[in-house]
């Protein structure tokens, strides 16, 4: 509880700052629009105590698909405030939507390493072996996200909320390139967390690239990685993950916009929040 309260401070700070942004809505796609994506990279290597998995490819509808599999996302409903879609991989289809709360999801995603020690779940070997899920943020409110990424490209104000000595932040921040039709945001959060009482002592490097079309709000691609290890509840844990997804015909720019950062490739928070809670438990 103590840790959760402290984690809530930066989230609350950013949410208050972003309240006017979150009230906006501007989605610019139409029913019938369809987009095809290629899963360029997807794998994770997880261990918790004696349990371990090295899942390659990605999971969708409880099945595993290899790297370089393509999938389509078709718009089924669209308004100024939300977009509904069908995601199809092979013969399997699942439905979802994107809306105003996606900004909160992205915020949790960007600070996900702070939440690793609070995952309330059980290990599921079958789910772990299927590999990670796709990050389902296909359509964004481009003006709102542009303002959000612009604000988050300077995270110094957030670090004041993370001044507790249990956190040691090596690097935190990002860049936002908004000069062309395709905007690109890059983010890094490198930290360690130590709490001798709870048995949490872990750290590593976390990075993200997210590109989107400024006119339509369509996600063009993302690249993610996490490389964290240590102890949770006095139990050895290691999480390594990479995933890279690109719209067919688009190539993400090269990484490394921020001098001094080590570049890995990131863990999608939604995939983790949906997937890892089934996989890695804080055991008593």
FIZAKOL-989059 format. One line per field, with one value per residue (C-alpha): residue number from 1; residue in three letters; z, y, x. Coordinates in Angstrom, 1 decimal, always signed. Each point is the difference from the previous one (the first is absolute). Last residue first. Example, Ala and Ser with C-alpha at 12.3 -4.5 7.8 and 13.67 -1.06 7.14 Angstrom:
FIZAKOL-989059
resi: 2_1 $
resn: SER_ALA $
pz: +7.1_+0.7 $
py: -1.1_-3.4 $
px: +13.7_-1.4 $
end
This chain:
FIZAKOL-989059
resi: 284_283_282_281_280_279_278_277_276_275_274_273_272_271_270_269_268_267_266_265_264_263_262_261_260_259_258_257_256_255_254_253_252_251_250_249_248_247_246_245_244_243_242_241_240_239_238_237_236_235_234_233_232_231_230_229_228_227_226_225_224_223_222_221_220_219_218_217_216_215_214_213_212_211_210_209_208_207_206_205_204_203_202_201_200_199_198_197_196_195_194_193_192_191_190_189_188_187_186_185_184_183_182_181_180_179_178_177_176_175_174_173_172_171_170_169_168_167_166_165_164_163_162_161_160_159_158_157_156_155_154_153_152_151_150_149_148_147_146_145_144_143_142_141_140_139_138_137_136_135_134_133_132_131_130_129_128_127_126_125_124_123_122_121_120_119_118_117_116_115_114_113_112_111_110_109_108_107_106_105_104_103_102_101_100_99_98_97_96_95_94_93_92_91_90_89_88_87_86_85_84_83_82_81_80_79_78_77_76_75_74_73_72_71_70_69_68_67_66_65_64_63_62_61_60_59_58_57_56_55_54_53_52_51_50_49_48_47_46_45_44_43_42_41_40_39_38_37_36_35_34_33_32_31_30_29_28_27_26_25_24_23_22_21_20_19_18_17_16_15_14_13_12_11_10_9_8_7_6_5_4_3_2_1 $
resn: UNK_UNK_UNK_UNK_UNK_UNK_UNK_UNK_UNK_UNK_UNK_UNK_UNK_UNK_UNK_UNK_UNK_UNK_UNK_UNK_UNK_UNK_UNK_UNK_UNK_UNK_UNK_UNK_UNK_UNK_UNK_UNK_UNK_UNK_UNK_UNK_UNK_UNK_UNK_UNK_UNK_UNK_UNK_UNK_UNK_UNK_UNK_UNK_UNK_UNK_UNK_UNK_UNK_UNK_UNK_UNK_UNK_UNK_UNK_UNK_UNK_UNK_UNK_UNK_UNK_UNK_UNK_UNK_UNK_UNK_UNK_UNK_UNK_UNK_UNK_UNK_UNK_UNK_UNK_UNK_UNK_UNK_UNK_UNK_UNK_UNK_UNK_UNK_UNK_UNK_UNK_UNK_UNK_UNK_UNK_UNK_UNK_UNK_UNK_UNK_UNK_UNK_UNK_UNK_UNK_UNK_UNK_UNK_UNK_UNK_UNK_UNK_UNK_UNK_UNK_UNK_UNK_UNK_UNK_UNK_UNK_UNK_UNK_UNK_UNK_UNK_UNK_UNK_UNK_UNK_UNK_UNK_UNK_UNK_UNK_UNK_UNK_UNK_UNK_UNK_UNK_UNK_UNK_UNK_UNK_UNK_UNK_UNK_UNK_UNK_UNK_UNK_UNK_UNK_UNK_UNK_UNK_UNK_UNK_UNK_UNK_UNK_UNK_UNK_UNK_UNK_UNK_UNK_UNK_UNK_UNK_UNK_UNK_UNK_UNK_UNK_UNK_UNK_UNK_UNK_UNK_UNK_UNK_UNK_UNK_UNK_UNK_UNK_UNK_UNK_UNK_UNK_UNK_UNK_UNK_UNK_UNK_UNK_UNK_UNK_UNK_UNK_UNK_UNK_UNK_UNK_UNK_UNK_UNK_UNK_UNK_UNK_UNK_UNK_UNK_UNK_UNK_UNK_UNK_UNK_UNK_UNK_UNK_UNK_UNK_UNK_UNK_UNK_UNK_UNK_UNK_UNK_UNK_UNK_UNK_UNK_UNK_UNK_UNK_UNK_UNK_UNK_UNK_UNK_UNK_UNK_UNK_UNK_UNK_UNK_UNK_UNK_UNK_UNK_UNK_UNK_UNK_UNK_UNK_UNK_UNK_UNK_UNK_UNK_UNK_UNK_UNK_UNK_UNK_UNK_UNK_UNK_UNK_UNK_UNK_UNK_UNK_UNK_UNK_UNK_UNK_UNK_UNK_UNK $
pz: -0.1_-3.7_-2.2_-3.1_-3.5_-2.9_-0.2_+1.2_-2.7_-2.9_+0.5_+1.9_-2.0_-3.4_+1.0_+1.2_-3.1_+0.9_-1.6_-2.6_+1.5_-0.4_+2.6_+0.6_+0.1_-2.9_-0.7_-3.6_-0.1_-2.1_-3.7_-1.6_-0.2_-3.4_-1.8_-3.0_+2.1_+3.3_+2.5_+3.1_+2.1_+3.2_+2.6_+3.4_+2.9_+3.5_+2.8_+3.5_+3.1_+3.0_+3.1_-0.5_-3.4_-0.7_-2.8_-3.7_-2.7_-3.7_-1.7_-3.7_-2.4_-3.6_-1.4_-3.4_-2.2_+2.5_-1.8_+1.3_-3.4_-0.6_+2.4_-1.1_+2.9_+1.3_+3.4_+1.2_+3.5_+2.5_+3.4_+1.7_+3.2_+3.6_+2.8_+3.8_+1.6_+3.2_+1.6_+2.9_-1.9_-2.6_-3.0_-3.4_-2.8_-3.0_-3.7_-1.6_-3.7_-2.5_-3.7_-1.8_-3.8_-2.1_-3.6_-2.1_+0.8_+2.6_+3.1_+1.4_+3.7_+2.3_+3.3_+3.6_+2.9_+0.6_+3.0_+2.5_+3.4_+1.8_+3.7_+0.8_-0.8_-2.6_-2.5_+0.2_-0.8_-3.0_-1.5_-0.5_-1.8_-2.6_-3.0_-3.0_+2.1_-0.8_-3.7_+0.1_+1.7_-2.4_-2.9_+1.6_+0.3_-3.6_-1.4_+1.8_-0.4_-2.1_+0.1_+3.7_+0.5_+1.1_-1.5_+2.5_+1.3_-0.6_-0.1_+2.5_+2.8_-0.6_+0.3_+3.0_+2.0_+3.1_+2.3_+0.3_+2.1_-1.7_+2.6_-0.3_-3.7_+0.5_-0.1_-3.1_-1.7_+0.0_-3.8_-0.2_+2.9_-1.9_-3.3_+1.7_+1.5_-3.4_-1.4_+2.3_-2.8_-2.5_-1.7_-0.7_-0.1_-2.0_-0.5_-3.2_-0.8_-3.5_-0.6_+2.5_-0.1_+2.2_-0.1_+0.8_+2.0_+0.0_+2.6_+0.7_-3.3_-1.3_-1.7_-0.2_-1.6_-0.9_-1.3_+1.5_-2.0_+1.0_-1.4_+1.3_-0.3_+3.4_+0.7_+1.2_+3.3_+0.8_+3.0_-2.0_-1.0_+1.3_-1.4_-1.4_+2.5_+3.6_+2.1_+3.2_+3.6_+3.4_+2.7_+1.7_-2.6_-3.5_-3.2_-3.4_-2.5_-3.8_-2.8_-3.0_-3.4_+0.6_-3.2_-0.1_-2.5_+0.3_-1.0_-0.3_-0.4_+2.6_-0.1_+1.6_+1.5_+3.8_+1.7_+3.7_+2.7_+3.7_+0.5_-1.0_+2.6_+2.8_-1.1_+2.8_+2.6_-1.5_+0.0_+3.7_+0.9_-1.9_+1.6_+3.5_-0.5_+0.1_+3.6_+1.0_-1.7_+1.9_+3.4_-0.9 $
py: -15.3_+0.1_+3.1_-1.7_+0.0_-1.4_+1.0_+3.5_-0.1_+0.0_+2.7_+2.6_-1.2_+0.2_+3.4_+1.1_-1.0_-1.1_+2.0_-0.1_+0.4_+3.3_+1.2_+3.7_+2.6_+2.0_-0.2_-0.5_-3.6_-2.0_-0.2_+1.1_-2.4_-1.4_+0.3_-1.9_-2.5_+1.6_-0.8_-2.1_-0.5_-2.0_-0.8_-1.5_-0.9_-0.6_-1.6_-0.9_-1.4_-0.2_+2.1_+1.4_+1.2_-0.4_+1.2_+0.3_+2.4_+0.3_+1.5_+0.7_+1.8_+1.0_+1.5_+0.6_+2.1_+0.5_+1.8_+3.4_+1.0_+3.3_-0.3_-3.6_-1.8_-1.3_-1.4_-0.9_-1.3_-0.9_-1.6_-0.8_-1.9_-0.3_-2.3_-0.2_-0.8_-2.1_+1.9_+1.3_+0.5_+2.3_+0.8_+1.2_+0.6_+2.2_+0.6_+1.6_+0.9_+1.5_+0.6_+1.7_+0.1_+2.2_-1.1_+3.0_+1.7_+2.4_-1.7_-1.7_-0.6_-0.8_-1.8_-0.1_-2.0_-1.1_-1.5_+0.2_-1.5_-0.7_-1.0_+3.4_+1.6_+2.8_-1.4_+2.9_+2.4_-2.3_+0.8_+3.7_-1.1_-2.0_+2.2_-1.8_-0.8_+3.4_-0.4_-3.6_+1.1_+2.9_-2.3_-2.6_+2.5_+1.3_-3.6_-1.6_-3.5_-3.0_-3.4_-0.2_-3.8_-0.9_-3.5_-2.9_-1.6_-3.6_-3.2_-1.7_+2.4_-0.8_-3.8_+0.4_+2.0_+1.5_+1.7_+3.6_+3.2_+2.2_+2.6_-0.4_+0.9_+3.2_+2.5_-1.8_+1.0_+3.7_+0.6_-2.6_+1.5_+3.3_-1.7_-1.5_+3.3_+1.6_-2.9_+1.1_+2.3_-2.8_-3.1_-3.1_-3.7_-3.1_-3.3_-2.0_-3.4_-1.4_+1.3_+2.8_+2.5_+3.0_+1.5_+3.7_+2.6_+3.6_+2.6_+3.7_+1.6_-3.0_-3.3_-3.5_-3.2_+1.1_-2.9_-1.1_-2.6_-2.4_-1.1_-2.8_+1.0_-1.6_-3.2_-0.2_-1.7_-0.8_+1.0_+2.6_+1.8_-0.8_+1.3_-1.5_-1.5_-1.0_-0.8_-1.2_-0.5_-1.2_-0.9_+3.4_+2.3_+0.0_+1.6_+0.3_+1.8_+0.1_+2.0_+1.7_+1.1_-0.5_+1.4_+2.2_+0.4_+2.9_+0.0_+3.0_-1.3_+2.3_+3.3_+1.5_+3.4_-0.1_+3.3_+0.1_+2.5_-0.4_-1.9_+3.0_+2.2_-2.6_-0.5_+1.9_-1.6_-3.4_+0.6_+0.9_-2.9_-2.5_+1.4_-0.4_-3.3_-1.9_+1.3_-1.3_-3.3_-0.4_+0.6_-2.4 $
px: +3.4_+0.4_+0.1_-1.3_+1.3_-2.1_-3.7_+0.8_+2.8_-2.5_-2.6_+2.1_+3.1_-1.7_-1.4_+3.4_+1.7_+3.6_+2.8_+3.1_+3.5_+1.8_+2.5_-0.6_+2.7_-1.1_-3.8_-0.9_+1.3_-2.3_-0.2_-3.2_-2.9_-0.6_-3.3_-1.3_-2.0_-0.8_+2.7_+0.2_+3.2_+0.0_+2.7_-0.1_+2.2_-1.3_+2.0_-1.2_+1.7_-2.3_+0.4_-3.5_+1.3_+3.7_+2.3_-0.4_-1.2_+0.5_-3.0_-0.4_-2.4_-0.3_-3.1_-1.6_-2.2_-2.8_-2.9_-0.8_-1.3_+1.8_+3.0_+0.7_+1.6_+3.4_+0.8_+3.5_+0.4_+2.7_+0.6_+3.3_+0.7_-0.9_-1.0_+0.1_-3.4_+0.2_-2.9_+2.1_+3.2_-1.6_+2.2_-1.2_+2.4_-0.4_+0.3_-3.1_+0.3_-2.4_-0.1_-2.9_-0.3_-2.4_-0.7_-1.0_+3.3_+1.4_-1.6_+3.1_-0.6_+2.9_+0.0_+0.8_+1.4_+3.5_+1.8_-2.9_+0.6_-3.2_+0.0_+1.4_-3.4_+0.5_-2.5_-2.4_+2.9_+0.8_-3.4_+1.0_+3.1_-2.0_+0.7_-1.3_-3.0_-1.6_+0.5_-1.2_-3.2_-0.6_+0.5_-2.2_-2.8_+0.3_+0.3_-2.9_+1.3_-0.7_+1.8_+0.8_-0.4_+3.6_+0.3_+0.2_+3.1_+1.2_-2.0_+2.4_-1.1_-3.7_+0.6_+2.3_-2.5_+1.6_-2.5_-1.0_+0.1_+2.7_+1.1_+3.7_+0.0_-1.9_+2.9_+1.3_-3.3_+0.6_-0.4_-2.8_-1.9_+0.1_-1.0_-3.0_-1.0_+0.2_-2.1_-2.8_-1.3_-0.8_+1.2_-2.1_+0.1_-1.1_+1.7_+0.4_+1.6_+0.3_+3.5_+0.5_-3.0_-0.4_-3.5_-0.4_-2.0_+1.2_-0.9_-0.8_-0.5_-1.8_+0.9_-1.4_+1.3_+3.5_+2.1_+3.3_+2.0_+2.7_+3.3_+2.3_+3.6_+0.8_-2.0_-3.6_-1.0_-3.7_-2.1_-2.0_+3.2_+3.5_+3.3_+3.2_+2.5_-0.7_+3.0_-1.5_+1.0_-1.2_+2.5_-0.1_-1.6_+1.4_-1.0_+1.6_-2.2_-0.3_-1.5_+1.8_-1.2_-3.7_-1.4_-3.1_-2.8_-2.5_-3.7_-2.4_-3.6_-1.5_+1.9_+3.1_+0.7_-0.3_+0.0_-0.9_+0.9_-0.7_+3.2_+2.1_-1.7_+0.7_+3.6_+1.7_-2.3_+0.7_+3.8_+0.1_-2.4_+2.2_+3.1_-1.5_-1.7_+3.3_+0.4_-3.4_+0.6_+3.3_-1.6_-2.8 $
end
